Amino acid sequence: MHRTIIALALVLVACSSRPPAAPQADTSRPAIDIQYVGVASIKLYAEPAETAPVVGTYGYTETVSILARKGDWVEVRTGQGSGWAHAADLISAEQVEPILKNPSPRLAIVPVAIPNPRARGEIGMEAKVNTDGEVLSVRVVKNTTGLQKLADANAAALQQAKFYPMVQKGQRLSFTYGYEVTY
């Protein structure tokens, strides 16, 4: 009988317990500004310091709600609460509008220039770029310099470039980018 009472008590406790609630965003504080991510991506930190744990990320042109400002940092609302980002990485609605209306490839990290004072001509390349702005492959489509090593060096430099993600109607796009170097 004693075991039956204990078993019944355990069943009652198990049935009455609820799973913990998922964390919710702090909607009690109104946003003081709405801005957009103006770099390829931003990290959100638990505190306004790069040594703090990363609590989230946002991508290029995503909307963020600013809750507070502290020096060069802004507190941004997240789905789980908030995090801190560099204010310089954000842009205004006026700045993001032309980007969203007319999406076009924009280099975030420009290819390194390959000097050759004796070379004359052009090297044309096509880069396949993924939705994150990373160059997947480069193909030389024109080389009037006659210097294969120079064309290969320029292709390798373009391979290391980074693009801002191209966003159209809220969707990131992969694309092919034509790049030409003149000597």
N, CA and C atoms as a LAMMPS dump frame, in Angstrom:
ITEM: TIMESTEP
0
ITEM: NUMBER OF ATOMS
549
ITEM: BOX BOUNDS ff ff ff
-5.0000000000000000e+02 5.0000000000000000e+02
-5.0000000000000000e+02 5.0000000000000000e+02
-5.0000000000000000e+02 5.0000000000000000e+02
ITEM: ATOMS id mol type element x y z
1 1 1 N 0.833 -1.186 0
2 1 2 C 0 0 0
3 1 3 C 0.877 1.248 0
4 2 1 N 1.947 1.215 0.788
5 2 2 C 2.853 2.358 0.866
6 2 3 C 3.452 2.633 -0.526
7 3 1 N 3.822 1.546 -1.282
8 3 2 C 4.37 1.728 -2.625
9 3 3 C 3.328 2.298 -3.573
10 4 1 N 2.092 1.927 -3.402
11 4 2 C 1.024 2.434 -4.263
12 4 3 C 0.852 3.933 -4.068
13 5 1 N 0.912 4.402 -2.839
14 5 2 C 0.769 5.837 -2.55
15 5 3 C 1.944 6.602 -3.155
16 6 1 N 3.156 6.064 -3.024
17 6 2 C 4.339 6.727 -3.591
18 6 3 C 4.232 6.763 -5.113
19 7 1 N 3.823 5.653 -5.734
20 7 2 C 3.676 5.599 -7.187
21 7 3 C 2.626 6.585 -7.656
22 8 1 N 1.494 6.675 -6.916
23 8 2 C 0.429 7.612 -7.268
24 8 3 C 0.923 9.061 -7.146
25 9 1 N 1.697 9.339 -6.119
26 9 2 C 2.245 10.691 -5.924
27 9 3 C 3.204 11.037 -7.063
28 10 1 N 4.038 10.093 -7.487
29 10 2 C 4.964 10.347 -8.595
30 10 3 C 4.227 10.595 -9.902
31 11 1 N 3.152 9.838 -10.134
32 11 2 C 2.363 10.033 -11.348
33 11 3 C 1.729 11.422 -11.334
34 12 1 N 1.184 11.85 -10.182
35 12 2 C 0.571 13.172 -10.078
36 12 3 C 1.59 14.29 -10.319
37 13 1 N 2.785 14.13 -9.757
38 13 2 C 3.826 15.135 -9.948
39 13 3 C 4.242 15.176 -11.419
40 14 1 N 4.41 14.024 -12.062
41 14 2 C 4.824 13.98 -13.458
42 14 3 C 3.767 14.595 -14.365
43 15 1 N 2.504 14.361 -14.085
44 15 2 C 1.434 14.903 -14.915
45 15 3 C 1.245 16.401 -14.721
46 16 1 N 1.562 16.895 -13.545
47 16 2 C 1.325 18.315 -13.272
48 16 3 C 2.506 19.196 -13.648
49 17 1 N 3.69 18.602 -13.879
50 17 2 C 4.838 19.446 -14.221
51 17 3 C 4.754 19.857 -15.682
52 18 1 N 5.194 21.067 -15.967
53 18 2 C 5.165 21.604 -17.322
54 18 3 C 6.597 21.764 -17.812
55 19 1 N 6.807 21.605 -19.112
56 19 2 C 8.153 21.836 -19.635
57 19 3 C 8.499 23.313 -19.503
58 20 1 N 9.783 23.627 -19.368
59 20 2 C 10.161 25.027 -19.255
60 20 3 C 9.794 25.792 -20.523
61 21 1 N 9.374 27.014 -20.348
62 21 2 C 8.985 27.852 -21.485
63 21 3 C 10.225 28.254 -22.277
64 22 1 N 10.057 28.347 -23.575
65 22 2 C 11.157 28.807 -24.434
66 22 3 C 11.415 30.278 -24.157
67 23 1 N 12.673 30.713 -24.224
68 23 2 C 12.959 32.114 -23.986
69 23 3 C 12.242 32.993 -25.008
70 24 1 N 11.761 34.122 -24.574
71 24 2 C 11.047 35.052 -25.429
72 24 3 C 11.827 36.355 -25.542
73 25 1 N 11.623 37.036 -26.65
74 25 2 C 12.264 38.331 -26.836
75 25 3 C 11.674 39.323 -25.839
76 26 1 N 12.506 40.239 -25.4
77 26 2 C 12.066 41.284 -24.473
78 26 3 C 11.306 42.343 -25.267
79 27 1 N 9.983 42.222 -25.293
80 27 2 C 9.167 43.19 -26.028
81 27 3 C 8.672 44.31 -25.119
82 28 1 N 9.051 44.275 -23.846
83 28 2 C 8.603 45.321 -22.928
84 28 3 C 9.339 46.635 -23.172
85 29 1 N 10.526 46.569 -23.761
86 29 2 C 11.284 47.785 -24.067
87 29 3 C 11.059 48.164 -25.529
88 30 1 N 10.613 49.373 -25.778
89 30 2 C 10.391 49.77 -27.173
90 30 3 C 11.729 50.025 -27.875
91 31 1 N 11.743 49.778 -29.162
92 31 2 C 12.934 50.061 -29.964
93 31 3 C 13.105 51.572 -30.08
94 32 1 N 14.354 52.031 -29.992
95 32 2 C 14.623 53.46 -30.153
96 32 3 C 14.975 53.792 -31.597
97 33 1 N 15.24 52.754 -32.404
98 33 2 C 15.575 52.965 -33.809
99 33 3 C 15.462 51.629 -34.533
100 34 1 N 15.254 51.686 -35.824
101 34 2 C 15.271 50.514 -36.692
102 34 3 C 16.383 50.758 -37.697
103 35 1 N 17.297 49.792 -37.829
104 35 2 C 18.377 49.916 -38.796
105 35 3 C 18.539 48.599 -39.54
106 36 1 N 19.521 48.568 -40.432
107 36 2 C 19.741 47.413 -41.288
108 36 3 C 21.218 47.045 -41.259
109 37 1 N 21.492 45.756 -41.438
110 37 2 C 22.875 45.297 -41.446
111 37 3 C 23.509 45.756 -42.758
112 38 1 N 24.605 46.505 -42.649
113 38 2 C 25.263 47.079 -43.811
114 38 3 C 26.547 46.374 -44.196
115 39 1 N 26.88 45.286 -43.523
116 39 2 C 28.052 44.477 -43.844
117 39 3 C 27.566 43.057 -44.124
118 40 1 N 28.467 42.205 -44.597
119 40 2 C 28.06 40.849 -44.982
120 40 3 C 27.314 40.127 -43.856
121 41 1 N 27.793 40.258 -42.623
122 41 2 C 27.1 39.698 -41.46
123 41 3 C 27.66 40.348 -40.202
124 42 1 N 26.849 40.34 -39.159
125 42 2 C 27.305 40.854 -37.868
126 42 3 C 27.122 39.783 -36.81
127 43 1 N 28.002 39.835 -35.819
128 43 2 C 27.866 38.974 -34.645
129 43 3 C 27.226 39.799 -33.549
130 44 1 N 26.351 39.164 -32.786
131 44 2 C 25.76 39.784 -31.607
132 44 3 C 26.419 39.166 -30.383
133 45 1 N 26.9 40.022 -29.507
134 45 2 C 27.619 39.582 -28.314
135 45 3 C 26.731 39.75 -27.079
136 46 1 N 26.977 38.941 -26.063
137 46 2 C 26.204 39.008 -24.815
138 46 3 C 26.401 40.349 -24.111
139 47 1 N 27.551 40.956 -24.305
140 47 2 C 27.88 42.258 -23.714
141 47 3 C 28.565 43.098 -24.78
142 48 1 N 28.663 44.409 -24.592
143 48 2 C 29.322 45.253 -25.593
144 48 3 C 30.848 45.115 -25.576
145 49 1 N 31.317 43.923 -25.919
146 49 2 C 32.752 43.631 -25.979
147 49 3 C 32.96 42.426 -26.888
148 50 1 N 33.983 42.471 -27.734
149 50 2 C 34.257 41.358 -28.643
150 50 3 C 34.731 40.108 -27.93
151 51 1 N 35.08 40.226 -26.663
152 51 2 C 35.494 39.061 -25.885
153 51 3 C 34.299 38.34 -25.252
154 52 1 N 33.128 38.951 -25.325
155 52 2 C 31.916 38.346 -24.759
156 52 3 C 31.434 37.211 -25.661
157 53 1 N 30.664 36.281 -25.117
158 53 2 C 30.13 35.186 -25.94
159 53 3 C 29.215 35.715 -27.048
160 54 1 N 29.274 35.066 -28.218
161 54 2 C 28.402 35.401 -29.339
162 54 3 C 27.035 34.768 -29.076
163 55 1 N 25.98 35.583 -29.167
164 55 2 C 24.625 35.091 -28.9
165 55 3 C 23.761 35.027 -30.156
166 56 1 N 24.299 35.462 -31.29
167 56 2 C 23.534 35.405 -32.524
168 56 3 C 24.237 36.126 -33.648
169 57 1 N 23.647 36.048 -34.826
170 57 2 C 24.172 36.741 -36.001
171 57 3 C 23.01 37.274 -36.832
172 58 1 N 23.292 38.292 -37.624
173 58 2 C 22.351 38.806 -38.608
174 58 3 C 23.106 38.97 -39.913
175 59 1 N 22.394 38.831 -41.033
176 59 2 C 23.007 38.937 -42.345
177 59 3 C 22.733 40.264 -43.026
178 60 1 N 23.418 40.475 -44.11
179 60 2 C 23.36 41.695 -44.916
180 60 3 C 21.921 42.101 -45.22
181 61 1 N 21.594 43.333 -44.952
182 61 2 C 20.306 44.012 -45.172
183 61 3 C 19.181 43.547 -44.244
184 62 1 N 19.456 42.684 -43.281
185 62 2 C 18.413 42.288 -42.34
186 62 3 C 18.084 43.456 -41.417
187 63 1 N 16.827 43.537 -41.035
188 63 2 C 16.343 44.589 -40.15
189 63 3 C 16.668 44.253 -38.706
190 64 1 N 17.114 45.26 -37.946
191 64 2 C 17.361 45.07 -36.517
192 64 3 C 16.698 46.203 -35.736
193 65 1 N 16.173 45.856 -34.573
194 65 2 C 15.578 46.84 -33.664
195 65 3 C 16.619 47.22 -32.632
196 66 1 N 16.911 48.504 -32.533
197 66 2 C 17.896 49.008 -31.584
198 66 3 C 17.193 49.331 -30.275
199 67 1 N 17.694 48.758 -29.175
200 67 2 C 17.107 48.989 -27.849
201 67 3 C 17.874 50.037 -27.052
202 68 1 N 19.186 50.122 -27.263
203 68 2 C 20.011 51.068 -26.502
204 68 3 C 21.317 51.296 -27.251
205 69 1 N 21.998 52.377 -26.883
206 69 2 C 23.314 52.695 -27.441
207 69 3 C 24.298 52.865 -26.295
208 70 1 N 25.524 52.394 -26.517
209 70 2 C 26.571 52.521 -25.508
210 70 3 C 27.893 52.689 -26.246
211 71 1 N 28.334 53.93 -26.405
212 71 2 C 29.565 54.201 -27.141
213 71 3 C 29.432 53.771 -28.584
214 72 1 N 30.349 52.911 -29.038
215 72 2 C 30.341 52.415 -30.414
216 72 3 C 29.46 51.18 -30.586
217 73 1 N 28.704 50.832 -29.566
218 73 2 C 27.89 49.625 -29.568
219 73 3 C 26.404 49.968 -29.533
220 74 1 N 25.587 49.04 -30.069
221 74 2 C 24.13 49.143 -29.965
222 74 3 C 23.601 47.813 -29.449
223 75 1 N 22.568 47.915 -28.616
224 75 2 C 21.891 46.706 -28.139
225 75 3 C 20.759 46.407 -29.119
226 76 1 N 20.728 45.164 -29.613
227 76 2 C 19.795 44.745 -30.651
228 76 3 C 18.864 43.675 -30.093
229 77 1 N 17.569 43.812 -30.386
230 77 2 C 16.59 42.798 -29.96
231 77 3 C 16.797 41.524 -30.775
232 78 1 N 16.729 40.381 -30.091
233 78 2 C 16.796 39.072 -30.749
234 78 3 C 15.568 38.263 -30.338
235 79 1 N 15.427 37.093 -30.923
236 79 2 C 14.321 36.209 -30.552
237 79 3 C 14.433 35.689 -29.134
238 80 1 N 15.649 35.686 -28.572
239 80 2 C 15.861 35.188 -27.215
240 80 3 C 16.117 36.298 -26.204
241 81 1 N 16.079 37.529 -26.597
242 81 2 C 16.36 38.637 -25.686
243 81 3 C 17.031 39.772 -26.415
244 82 1 N 18.354 39.905 -26.214
245 82 2 C 19.088 40.95 -26.914
246 82 3 C 20.564 40.593 -26.986
247 83 1 N 21.273 41.335 -27.831
248 83 2 C 22.708 41.184 -27.975
249 83 3 C 23.293 42.511 -28.405
250 84 1 N 24.607 42.603 -28.396
251 84 2 C 25.298 43.856 -28.707
252 84 3 C 26.07 43.721 -30.01
253 85 1 N 26.005 44.772 -30.843
254 85 2 C 26.694 44.795 -32.132
255 85 3 C 27.399 46.134 -32.302
256 86 1 N 28.35 46.173 -33.229
257 86 2 C 29.03 47.422 -33.559
258 86 3 C 28.065 48.323 -34.32
259 87 1 N 27.873 49.548 -33.856
260 87 2 C 26.973 50.498 -34.506
261 87 3 C 27.421 50.81 -35.931
262 88 1 N 28.719 50.812 -36.179
263 88 2 C 29.243 51.145 -37.501
264 88 3 C 28.861 50.116 -38.568
265 89 1 N 28.428 48.924 -38.161
266 89 2 C 28.057 47.88 -39.109
267 89 3 C 26.61 47.994 -39.571
268 90 1 N 25.892 48.991 -39.075
269 90 2 C 24.475 49.164 -39.407
270 90 3 C 24.276 50.386 -40.298
271 91 1 N 23.217 50.341 -41.118
272 91 2 C 22.887 51.453 -42.003
273 91 3 C 21.422 51.822 -41.833
274 92 1 N 21.076 53.003 -42.315
275 92 2 C 19.704 53.519 -42.182
276 92 3 C 18.802 52.989 -43.295
277 93 1 N 17.509 53.266 -43.162
278 93 2 C 16.538 52.878 -44.193
279 93 3 C 16.857 53.564 -45.516
280 94 1 N 17.291 54.813 -45.465
281 94 2 C 17.641 55.541 -46.689
282 94 3 C 18.83 54.9 -47.401
283 95 1 N 19.764 54.364 -46.626
284 95 2 C 20.94 53.735 -47.221
285 95 3 C 20.631 52.35 -47.784
286 96 1 N 19.723 51.616 -47.161
287 96 2 C 19.428 50.254 -47.616
288 96 3 C 18.447 50.245 -48.789
289 97 1 N 17.637 51.29 -48.925
290 97 2 C 16.599 51.312 -49.962
291 97 3 C 17.145 51.087 -51.369
292 98 1 N 18.188 51.814 -51.809
293 98 2 C 18.69 51.549 -53.17
294 98 3 C 19.284 50.154 -53.329
295 99 1 N 19.833 49.594 -52.269
296 99 2 C 20.398 48.245 -52.324
297 99 3 C 19.291 47.23 -52.569
298 100 1 N 18.162 47.416 -51.885
299 100 2 C 17.055 46.475 -52.022
300 100 3 C 16.288 46.673 -53.327
301 101 1 N 16.209 47.916 -53.801
302 101 2 C 15.476 48.187 -55.043
303 101 3 C 16.243 47.715 -56.272
304 102 1 N 17.549 47.837 -56.251
305 102 2 C 18.363 47.487 -57.404
306 102 3 C 19.535 46.606 -56.96
307 103 1 N 19.262 45.335 -56.665
308 103 2 C 20.359 44.485 -56.201
309 103 3 C 21.407 44.28 -57.295
310 104 1 N 22.638 44.444 -56.928
311 104 2 C 23.743 44.196 -57.852
312 104 3 C 24.941 43.735 -57.03
313 105 1 N 25.83 42.969 -57.64
314 105 2 C 26.998 42.476 -56.897
315 105 3 C 27.854 43.631 -56.374
316 106 1 N 28.262 43.509 -55.109
317 106 2 C 29.136 44.499 -54.483
318 106 3 C 30.228 43.757 -53.739
319 107 1 N 31.467 44.143 -53.999
320 107 2 C 32.595 43.5 -53.336
321 107 3 C 32.748 43.993 -51.906
322 108 1 N 32.846 43.065 -50.97
323 108 2 C 33.14 43.391 -49.574
324 108 3 C 34.649 43.323 -49.346
325 109 1 N 35.297 42.35 -49.969
326 109 2 C 36.759 42.224 -49.937
327 109 3 C 37.216 42.186 -51.394
328 110 1 N 37.891 43.231 -51.8
329 110 2 C 38.328 43.404 -53.188
330 110 3 C 39.512 42.486 -53.472
331 111 1 N 39.581 41.923 -54.694
332 111 2 C 40.742 41.093 -55.039
333 111 3 C 42.036 41.894 -54.954
334 112 1 N 43.086 41.243 -54.524
335 112 2 C 44.408 41.86 -54.441
336 112 3 C 44.9 42.143 -55.864
337 113 1 N 45.439 43.342 -56.084
338 113 2 C 45.974 43.701 -57.399
339 113 3 C 47.255 42.908 -57.66
340 114 1 N 47.379 42.383 -58.864
341 114 2 C 48.569 41.629 -59.267
342 114 3 C 49.369 42.528 -60.225
343 115 1 N 50.459 43.116 -59.752
344 115 2 C 51.215 44.037 -60.606
345 115 3 C 52.09 43.3 -61.628
346 116 1 N 52.224 43.902 -62.782
347 116 2 C 53.165 43.435 -63.797
348 116 3 C 53.384 44.601 -64.759
349 117 1 N 54.432 45.399 -64.53
350 117 2 C 54.64 46.61 -65.323
351 117 3 C 54.904 46.353 -66.811
352 118 1 N 55.327 45.134 -67.186
353 118 2 C 55.618 44.841 -68.593
354 118 3 C 54.415 44.271 -69.337
355 119 1 N 53.359 43.905 -68.622
356 119 2 C 52.204 43.285 -69.267
357 119 3 C 51.344 44.342 -69.96
358 120 1 N 50.761 43.969 -71.101
359 120 2 C 49.818 44.819 -71.839
360 120 3 C 48.654 43.934 -72.261
361 121 1 N 47.434 44.437 -72.048
362 121 2 C 46.248 43.689 -72.456
363 121 3 C 45.233 43.595 -71.337
364 122 1 N 44.303 42.662 -71.506
365 122 2 C 43.214 42.488 -70.536
366 122 3 C 43.058 41.028 -70.151
367 123 1 N 42.627 40.838 -68.909
368 123 2 C 42.282 39.508 -68.422
369 123 3 C 40.843 39.586 -67.925
370 124 1 N 39.974 38.801 -68.524
371 124 2 C 38.565 38.759 -68.128
372 124 3 C 38.263 37.444 -67.443
373 125 1 N 37.5 37.524 -66.348
374 125 2 C 37.184 36.32 -65.569
375 125 3 C 35.71 36.294 -65.205
376 126 1 N 35.197 35.107 -64.917
377 126 2 C 33.854 34.921 -64.371
378 126 3 C 33.979 34.177 -63.05
379 127 1 N 33.337 34.728 -62.033
380 127 2 C 33.355 34.102 -60.71
381 127 3 C 31.95 33.616 -60.371
382 128 1 N 31.826 32.381 -59.96
383 128 2 C 30.558 31.85 -59.436
384 128 3 C 30.542 32.153 -57.941
385 129 1 N 29.492 32.834 -57.477
386 129 2 C 29.403 33.304 -56.096
387 129 3 C 28.165 32.696 -55.445
388 130 1 N 28.32 32.178 -54.214
389 130 2 C 27.188 31.547 -53.53
390 130 3 C 26.327 32.579 -52.798
391 131 1 N 25.294 32.123 -52.137
392 131 2 C 24.342 33.014 -51.475
393 131 3 C 24.94 33.759 -50.291
394 132 1 N 26.087 33.314 -49.78
395 132 2 C 26.757 34.01 -48.681
396 132 3 C 27.804 34.999 -49.175
397 133 1 N 27.977 35.12 -50.503
398 133 2 C 28.949 36.048 -51.062
399 133 3 C 30.344 35.468 -51.199
400 134 1 N 30.477 34.154 -51.043
401 134 2 C 31.782 33.497 -51.169
402 134 3 C 31.986 33.046 -52.609
403 135 1 N 33.198 33.252 -53.129
404 135 2 C 33.522 32.844 -54.487
405 135 3 C 33.765 31.334 -54.487
406 136 1 N 32.965 30.631 -55.282
407 136 2 C 33.094 29.173 -55.37
408 136 3 C 34.111 28.749 -56.414
409 137 1 N 34.119 29.447 -57.557
410 137 2 C 35.061 29.099 -58.623
411 137 3 C 35.281 30.32 -59.512
412 138 1 N 36.42 30.311 -60.208
413 138 2 C 36.773 31.396 -61.129
414 138 3 C 37.236 30.76 -62.435
415 139 1 N 36.787 31.336 -63.522
416 139 2 C 37.174 30.86 -64.855
417 139 3 C 37.693 32.049 -65.65
418 140 1 N 38.872 31.921 -66.26
419 140 2 C 39.42 32.961 -67.133
420 140 3 C 38.726 32.818 -68.492
421 141 1 N 38.085 33.899 -68.955
422 141 2 C 37.357 33.862 -70.22
423 141 3 C 38.069 34.652 -71.314
424 142 1 N 39.048 35.483 -70.914
425 142 2 C 39.798 36.279 -71.892
426 142 3 C 41.161 36.611 -71.31
427 143 1 N 42.185 36.485 -72.155
428 143 2 C 43.534 36.85 -71.725
429 143 3 C 44.307 37.342 -72.945
430 144 1 N 44.345 38.653 -73.129
431 144 2 C 45.072 39.222 -74.26
432 144 3 C 46.503 39.61 -73.882
433 145 1 N 46.901 39.326 -72.635
434 145 2 C 48.273 39.629 -72.213
435 145 3 C 49.252 38.581 -72.72
436 146 1 N 48.75 37.371 -72.991
437 146 2 C 49.628 36.287 -73.402
438 146 3 C 50.4 35.667 -72.249
439 147 1 N 50.105 36.076 -71.03
440 147 2 C 50.837 35.585 -69.856
441 147 3 C 49.905 34.714 -69.001
442 148 1 N 50.047 33.401 -69.139
443 148 2 C 49.165 32.484 -68.416
444 148 3 C 49.346 32.581 -66.902
445 149 1 N 50.594 32.738 -66.441
446 149 2 C 50.835 32.853 -64.993
447 149 3 C 50.162 34.1 -64.423
448 150 1 N 50.131 35.185 -65.177
449 150 2 C 49.471 36.413 -64.731
450 150 3 C 47.954 36.202 -64.655
451 151 1 N 47.413 35.517 -65.638
452 151 2 C 45.977 35.21 -65.622
453 151 3 C 45.645 34.307 -64.427
454 152 1 N 46.469 33.303 -64.172
455 152 2 C 46.243 32.402 -63.038
456 152 3 C 46.332 33.148 -61.706
457 153 1 N 47.292 34.08 -61.591
458 153 2 C 47.438 34.856 -60.352
459 153 3 C 46.218 35.75 -60.128
460 154 1 N 45.69 36.342 -61.203
461 154 2 C 44.491 37.169 -61.068
462 154 3 C 43.274 36.321 -60.709
463 155 1 N 43.177 35.134 -61.277
464 155 2 C 42.07 34.232 -60.939
465 155 3 C 42.144 33.823 -59.467
466 156 1 N 43.359 33.544 -58.985
467 156 2 C 43.531 33.182 -57.569
468 156 3 C 43.166 34.347 -56.662
469 157 1 N 43.497 35.571 -57.072
470 157 2 C 43.139 36.752 -56.277
471 157 3 C 41.627 36.929 -56.237
472 158 1 N 40.962 36.726 -57.366
473 158 2 C 39.497 36.84 -57.398
474 158 3 C 38.853 35.74 -56.557
475 159 1 N 39.467 34.573 -56.522
476 159 2 C 38.951 33.464 -55.702
477 159 3 C 38.909 33.849 -54.226
478 160 1 N 39.819 34.72 -53.774
479 160 2 C 39.884 35.135 -52.369
480 160 3 C 38.958 36.313 -52.053
481 161 1 N 38.342 36.899 -53.068
482 161 2 C 37.44 38.038 -52.847
483 161 3 C 36.205 37.584 -52.083
484 162 1 N 35.489 38.542 -51.521
485 162 2 C 34.233 38.266 -50.8
486 162 3 C 33.219 39.317 -51.232
487 163 1 N 32.006 38.9 -51.496
488 163 2 C 30.936 39.788 -51.913
489 163 3 C 29.92 39.958 -50.79
490 164 1 N 29.255 41.095 -50.802
491 164 2 C 28.071 41.227 -49.968
492 164 3 C 27.031 40.289 -50.571
493 165 1 N 26.278 39.583 -49.734
494 165 2 C 25.232 38.728 -50.31
495 165 3 C 24.26 39.573 -51.147
496 166 1 N 23.842 39.036 -52.269
497 166 2 C 22.873 39.727 -53.115
498 166 3 C 21.484 39.3 -52.653
499 167 1 N 20.67 40.293 -52.296
500 167 2 C 19.344 40.031 -51.759
501 167 3 C 18.295 40.618 -52.698
502 168 1 N 17.313 39.801 -53.054
503 168 2 C 16.221 40.262 -53.892
504 168 3 C 14.923 39.699 -53.324
505 169 1 N 14.008 40.602 -52.99
506 169 2 C 12.72 40.225 -52.396
507 169 3 C 12.918 39.366 -51.15
508 170 1 N 13.899 39.728 -50.337
509 170 2 C 14.155 39.036 -49.079
510 170 3 C 14.901 37.72 -49.204
511 171 1 N 15.263 37.327 -50.413
512 171 2 C 15.958 36.061 -50.635
513 171 3 C 17.387 36.319 -51.102
514 172 1 N 18.332 35.559 -50.564
515 172 2 C 19.714 35.648 -51.027
516 172 3 C 19.843 34.872 -52.331
517 173 1 N 20.645 35.42 -53.241
518 173 2 C 20.821 34.811 -54.547
519 173 3 C 22.276 34.431 -54.785
520 174 1 N 22.488 33.348 -55.501
521 174 2 C 23.82 33.062 -56.022
522 174 3 C 23.898 33.773 -57.371
523 175 1 N 25.116 34.053 -57.849
524 175 2 C 25.244 34.793 -59.102
525 175 3 C 26.613 34.55 -59.716
526 176 1 N 26.748 34.961 -60.975
527 176 2 C 28.018 34.932 -61.685
528 176 3 C 28.46 36.377 -61.871
529 177 1 N 29.719 36.648 -61.563
530 177 2 C 30.246 38.003 -61.605
531 177 3 C 31.368 38.091 -62.635
532 178 1 N 31.238 39.037 -63.551
533 178 2 C 32.285 39.283 -64.526
534 178 3 C 33.276 40.296 -63.984
535 179 1 N 34.571 39.987 -64.09
536 179 2 C 35.62 40.851 -63.55
537 179 3 C 36.727 40.966 -64.586
538 180 1 N 37.183 42.199 -64.814
539 180 2 C 38.221 42.425 -65.824
540 180 3 C 39.358 43.242 -65.238
541 181 1 N 40.574 42.849 -65.595
542 181 2 C 41.784 43.56 -65.179
543 181 3 C 42.485 44.014 -66.444
544 182 1 N 42.85 45.305 -66.49
545 182 2 C 43.548 45.866 -67.647
546 182 3 C 44.976 46.211 -67.274
547 183 1 N 45.896 45.811 -68.138
548 183 2 C 47.327 46.113 -67.932
549 183 3 C 47.803 47.058 -69.009
